[in-house]
Amino acid sequence: MRSPIFAHAADMWRQMRAEFQDYLEAQMTAAQRDLGPHLLRRSSDATTESVFTGPWQHAQAHASPELIEWWEQHGRMTVTEYEHQWLAARKDNP
């Protein structure tokens, strides 16, 4: 028998991850539109997604100065930050 509490939590987590993926894709698309191909440093072997989702130290090491400036204006939310906001919004509006 599957625990209904864990099943509910798993469903919530999947929903949050799907919504985060939509947010992430929108952010990457907007940055690409605004900055063109200048998202990563020339010497970087990182992926665009990794600089948007990885630790800040990774982002700083691999993102272009233009992208770092773009984040200052538009924000850069990790999945953990997104999860906290997502859950808080649901607690405020059950």
Buried (B, 14 or more C-beta within 10 A) or exposed (E): EEEEEEEEEEEBEEEBBEEBBEBBEEBBEEBBEBBEEBBBBEEBEBEBEBBBBBEEEEBEBBBBEBBEEBBEEEEBBBBEEBBEEBEEEEEEEE
